[in-house]
C-alpha cells in the first residue's frame, strides 16, 4: 500500500493510559500510513523521537470542573481548541482521524466531524470515558477493548467494533519467564502505577511489607516511586534487609515485568492488559477518584475471570497483609491465575483495527 494520500491523525489524551495504546497503534500502522499524533504537553514525555511520527502538542482543557467559573473558562478554551483543530486538520488533510480518549482528543475529533472526515474512537476501559461518550453520536465506529464495555447506548450498538487491548510491541514481544520462584526463594513483587499511585503506594505499602518481613515473609521488591520518596524507601527497605530496586515512571517497565512473580497495581486498563498478556498475576487497587469508577470496573472484570485480586484502597491496611502472607504460603494460587491468563491474548488487536481502517478507506 502506498503511503501517498494515506495519512492518519491520532488524537489522544496525555496520560500513559492513552499514549501507550496510541503508540502501539502507530508502530503497527506506520509502515503503511503517514501518521500524525496530536496530544497535550503531558504526552510528550512518553513519545520517543521517531522520524516517522509527526507529533503536535496543543494546549487543551477539560470542562469537568466543579467550579463554575473554571468550567466557563475551560469551555471557552475548548471552543478555541476546536477552531484551531479545524485549521490544523485542513492543513494536514488526513483520511481518517482516530480519537484515543481523554479530553485532549475531543476538540480534534469534533473538528474532524465538521470536516466530514471519518472518525473512529477507541475505548480501552470497561466504562466508556466522558469524551468518548460525547463523541459517540458523531463517530463512525467505536473500537472497544472488551465486549463488556459499559455506558454505550443500544442505539449505538451498530458502531461497536471489538479489537481487544492495544499493547506496545516491546511488551508483546517480551519473553517473560513463566516459572515462579521455588519455595526457597523470595517472591518478587512489582509495585507500579502512575504518579498519583506511586505517591500513595509509597506511603501505604512499605508499612505492610515491613509487617510481612517481621512476620518472616520477605519479598523481593521492585517499586515505582517518586524521586522525593526514594531516600525514605531505600532506608526503610535496607533496615528490613530486603532485596529491592526503586525506579521512576520514566524507566523501562519491561525489564521489571521480566523479574516479577506478581504485581500490586492501580487499575488503568493499559497496565492491567500488559500484565495479563505477560501472565503476571496482580493485586488491583483501583484509584478511588477515577472517573465513573472505571478503575474499579476494570479490576472487577478481570477479578471475575480469575486473573487477579481486587482490593479497594480503604481496605488495604486491613487486608493486604493477609493476601501477601497467603500467597507466600500457597504459590499454587499464582500458578492458577497464570493458567487462566493463558486464555487471553491481544496480539491481533492492532491488526483488527488496521483491517477496519482499510475497509473504511476503500468504501
N, C-alpha and C positions, 0 to 999 in steps of 0.2 A: 504493500500500500504506500503510495506516495504521500509525503507529509504536506506537500503543496495543497493549500486550501483545506487542511485538516487540523485546524487549531482548536484546542480545548482550553477553556478557562475554568480553574478550580477556585472557588471562593470558600474560605474556611475560617473558623474561629482560631484564636491564637494559643489555645491550651494544647498540651501534649495529646490529650484525648481526641482532638480534632486534627491536629497537624500530622500525627503518626499515620492514621488511615489515609490521609491525603498523600503523604509521601509514598505509601505503599502503592496507591493507585498510579501515581506519577511514574514510579520505577517500572511498572508493568506497561504503561501506555507510551512512554517517551520515545520508544524506537519506531513507533508508527505515527505518532502525532506530535505536533508542536504544542507544548504545554506551558501555560502560564498559571501562576498561583497568586492570588490576592488575599492578604490577611492583615492583621493589625501588628503593632510593634512587638507584642509578646511572642508572636510566632517565629520571628526572625532567628531567635536563638536555637530553634530546633532544626532549621533548614541549613544544611551544609551547602557550600559553594558548588554549584553544578551548572556548567555552561549550557546544559540542555534545558534548564528550567529558568524561565523568566519570572522573577519574584517582584511583586509590587506591594509595598507597605502603605496602608492608608489608616487614618485615624477614624475609628468608629465609636459608637456609643450605644449602650443598652437603654431601652425605655422602661425597664423593670426596676424602678426605684420607688421606695416608699414615700420619699419626699416629693411633694407636688411640683415645686419649682425645679428640682433636679430632673424630674420626669419631663417637664416642659422644655427645658434646655436640651435634654437628650433627644427629644422628638424633633426639635429644630435641626440638631446636628444630623439626625438620620435623613431628614429631607435633603439637606445639602449633600450628604453622602450618596443618596440615590441619584441626584443630578450629576455629581462627579463621576459616579459609576457609569451613568448613561453615556457620557462623552468618552470615558475610558474604553468602554466596550465598543463604541463606534470606531475608535482608533484601532483597536485590536482585531475586530471582526472575527470573533470565534464562531465556530459552527455549533458548538454546544457549551452551555455553562452548567457546571456541577457544583451545587451547594453542599458543603460537608457538615453543616450545622454550626451553631454558635451565632451570636448576634452580629459578628463581623461579616457573616455571609449574607445577611438579609438584604442590605441595600443593593448589592451586586445582583442578587437573584431577581429582585423587583425590577431593576433596570433591564435585565435580560428579557424578562417577560414583556416589558413595554416595547422592546425592540423585536419582539416575535422570534427570539432565539430559543430553541428547545432547552428547557430547564429540567435537570434531574437533581433530586436532593437525596442525600444519604443519611440514614439514621442508624447509629450503632448501639444506642441504649434501648432498654426494654420499655421505656416510656418516651414517646416522641417529644423532642425538645420544643421549646416555645417558638423559636424562629422557624423551625420546620413546620410546626402546626399552622402558622400564619401563611406559609408558602404552599401548603397542600392544595388549595384551590387553583393555583396558577402553574403548578409544576406538571410536567408530562408524566414523570414516574417518580415514586419514592422508593429508593433502594433500601431494604431493611436487612439487618444482620441476623435476625431471628424471625420465625414465623409467628411469634407470640407478642410482637410489639404492640403496646397499649396506646390508646389515645387517637387512633386513626378511625375516623367515622366510616360506617359501612358504605356510604355513598362514594367514598374514595377507594374502595377495595380493588377496583379495576386498575388503579395506578400503582398498586403494590408490586414490587419486584424483589424477590428474595435472592440475596447473593451470599450471605454469610459474613463473617467479620473480615475486614481488611487488615492483614498482618504484614508488618515490614519484612522485606526479603531477608535481612540479616537474622531475623528471629525464625522465620520459617525454615531457613537453611541451617540453623544451629543444630549441631549434633549433640543433643542432650543425652548424657548417660542416664539410663533409666533404672539403675540399681541403687537402692537406698543403702546407706552405710550399714555395715554389720552392727550387731548389738554392742560390740566392743568399742565402737567409735561414737562420738557425739553427733547427733543430728545437726544438719546445717539449716538455719533459718534465714531467709531473705526477708528483711523488713523494708517495704517500699511504699511509695506514694508520692504525690505532688508536693509542692511547697507547703501547703496547709497541713497535709498529712504528716510530712516529715517533722514539722514543729510539734504537732500533737503527739505523735508516736514517740518522739524523742523525750517528751516529758512523762508519758504514762508507762510505756512498755519497759524501760530499763528497771523499774522497781519490781515488775513482775518477773523479769528474767533473773533479777537478783534473788528473789524469793525462791525461784526454781533451783538456782545454784546452791543456795543454803540448805535446800532440801535434798541435795545430792543429784539433781537433774541438771547437768550442764549442757549447753548447746553451743555450737559454733555460730557466730553472729555475723551477718553481712547486713549493715544497716545504712539506709539512705537518710541523711540528716542535713540540717542547715549548717553553714560554716560556723556560726556562732555557738552551735551546740557541740562541736567536735571535741574540744578540750574536756568539757564536763563528762561526756560519754566515754571518752578514752580513759579518763581517770577512774570512772566507775567500773568499767569492764576489766581494767588492769587489776584493780583491787580484788575483783572476783576471780582473777586468774583464768579468764575466758579467752579462747581464740576468737578474734573479731577483726573486722575490717569496716571502716566507715567510708562512705562515699557521698558525693553530691548528686543532684538531679542531672547534671550535665555529663556525668561519667557514663561510660559504656555499660548499659544494663545487661547486655548479652553475656558478658563474662561472669556475672553473678548468677544469672539463670543457670549457667553450666554447673555451678557449685552447689545449688540449693536443693535440699531434700523436700522442703515445703516453704511456703511464704506466708507472711502476715501483710495484708494489703488493704487499701481502700477499694472501692468497687466501681471505679471507672471502667466502662465497657472494654476499652482497648487493653488496659492492663490485665483484666481477667481473661480476655481472649488469648493474649500472649501466653499466660500461664497455662491455660487449658491446652493450647496447641503444643506446648512443650511438656505436657503431662506432669506439671508441678502442682501438687495439692496445695490448698491455701485456706487460711482463715480470713474471711472477708469481714472487715469492719467498715460499714458504709459511712460516708460523710453525712452527719445528721442534717446539715444545712443544704444538701444537694436539692436542686430544683425538682419539685413534684416527687420527691423521694426516689428519684430514678436510680440512685446508687443502691438503695435497699432492694428495689425491684430487680436490678441486675444480679445482685448476690443471691436473692431468694430463688431466682430462676435456676441458677447453677447449683444451689444447695439441693433443690428438688431432684436434680439429676444425679446427686451423689458425688459432685466434684469438690465440694468444699464444706467448711463450717461457716455458719452465719452468726456473727456476734455483734449486736448493737453496741455502740460506744458506751452507753450508760451502764452496760453490764460487764465491761472489760475488766474492771478492777476485781470483780467478784468471780468471774467465770473463766478468764483466760488462763489463769494458773492451773485450774483443773484440766483444761483441754491439753495444755502443754505436757503436764505430768502424765496424762493418759496416753498421749502419742509417744512419749518416751518409753513407756512400759509396753505398749502394744503397737508395734510398727506395721502390723498387718492392715490396720485401718488406712495407712498411707498407700500401701500396695493396692488395696481395694479401690481407692479413689483413682489411682493411676490407671487401673484396668478399665474403669468406667470412662475415663477420659479418652481412651482409645477409640471410642465410638464417635468422637467429634473431630472434624477436620475442616479447616478453612483454606486449604491450599488452592482451591479453584475459584475463590471469591472474586479476585480481580479479573480472571478470565471471563466469568459470567457477565461482569459489568462491561468489559471490552466488547463482548458479543452484542450486548444491548445497545451500546454506542454505535456499533457498526450497522445494526438494524435500523436505528433512528436516522443515521446519516444517509442510508440508502432508500429511505421512504420517498 
